[in-house]
Amino acid sequence: MTERRAFPRYRTEVLVDFAASQSRITGITYDVSLGGMFVRTARMPEEGKSLLATMRFADGRQLLIQGKVVRTFKAPALLRDQLPTGFGMAVSTNESYARFVNWIALKSP
């Protein structure tokens, strides 16, 4: 299968808060790239929905990002240990988000 991604993905875990269906939901990133991220969560927003999300770092810093849900994925019960359930979010890249992804890229093996 040919890789269709425009940007390399980097594994990292950062808390992400977002709103969906009138409630606040917290997920955690599985991977990030300059074009977007995959957020692990059991409660997913609708595909096509625009999101305003807050990334919350362990040191207390926060990064507000805008994006759009491009896909959702619910792992089958037998594969939940190997595949994350969550959603892919295309991020409207801003300078702060780009610096974060580039920093993660430098730390990646």
C-alpha positions in Angstrom: 0.0 0.0 0.0 1.4 3.4 -1.0 1.9 6.0 1.8 -0.4 9.0 1.1 0.7 11.2 4.0 2.3 14.5 3.1 4.2 14.8 6.4 6.1 12.3 8.6 4.3 11.3 11.8 6.0 11.4 15.2 4.8 9.5 18.3 4.1 11.6 21.3 1.6 11.7 24.1 0.0 15.1 25.0 -3.4 15.7 26.6 -5.9 17.3 24.3 -9.2 18.9 25.4 -11.9 19.5 22.9 -15.7 20.0 22.8 -18.1 17.6 21.1 -21.9 17.3 21.5 -22.1 20.0 24.1 -19.5 18.3 26.4 -15.9 18.7 27.1 -13.8 15.7 26.2 -10.1 14.8 26.9 -8.0 12.6 24.7 -4.3 12.0 24.2 -2.2 12.3 21.1 -1.0 9.1 19.5 1.1 10.9 16.8 1.5 14.3 15.4 2.7 15.8 12.1 2.8 19.3 10.5 -0.5 18.4 8.8 -2.4 17.1 11.8 -2.6 14.5 14.6 -4.3 11.4 15.7 -6.1 11.7 19.1 -6.9 8.6 21.2 -10.3 8.9 22.8 -13.4 6.8 23.4 -15.8 9.7 22.7 -15.2 11.0 19.2 -16.5 14.2 17.5 -18.2 13.8 14.1 -16.2 13.5 10.9 -16.1 16.9 9.1 -16.5 18.8 12.3 -14.3 21.9 12.9 -12.6 21.7 16.3 -10.9 24.1 18.7 -8.7 22.0 20.9 -6.2 22.7 23.7 -3.0 20.7 24.0 -2.0 20.6 27.7 1.7 19.9 28.4 3.1 18.3 31.5 4.9 21.5 32.5 1.6 23.5 32.5 1.9 25.1 29.1 -1.0 25.0 26.7 -1.3 25.3 23.0 -4.7 26.3 21.3 -5.1 24.7 17.9 -7.8 24.7 15.2 -8.6 21.8 13.0 -11.1 19.6 11.3 -11.9 16.0 12.0 -10.9 14.0 8.9 -11.5 10.5 10.1 -12.6 8.4 13.1 -11.6 4.9 13.9 -13.0 2.4 16.4 -10.6 -0.5 16.8 -12.3 -3.9 16.8 -12.4 -5.5 20.3 -9.8 -8.1 19.4 -7.3 -5.4 18.2 -7.7 -2.8 20.9 -4.4 -3.6 22.5 -2.6 -3.0 19.1 -4.6 -0.2 17.5 -5.8 3.0 19.1 -9.4 4.1 18.9 -9.8 7.8 18.1 -9.8 10.4 15.4 -7.5 12.1 12.9 -7.5 15.8 12.9 -6.1 18.1 10.2 -4.6 21.0 12.0 -4.7 24.6 10.6 -0.9 24.9 11.2 0.2 27.9 13.2 3.7 28.9 14.1 3.5 27.5 17.6 2.2 24.2 16.5 4.8 23.9 13.8 7.6 24.6 16.4 6.1 21.9 18.6 6.1 19.3 15.8 9.6 20.2 14.8 10.8 19.9 18.4 9.2 16.4 18.6 10.9 15.5 15.3 14.3 16.4 16.7 13.7 14.2 19.7 12.5 11.2 17.7 14.9 8.3 17.0 
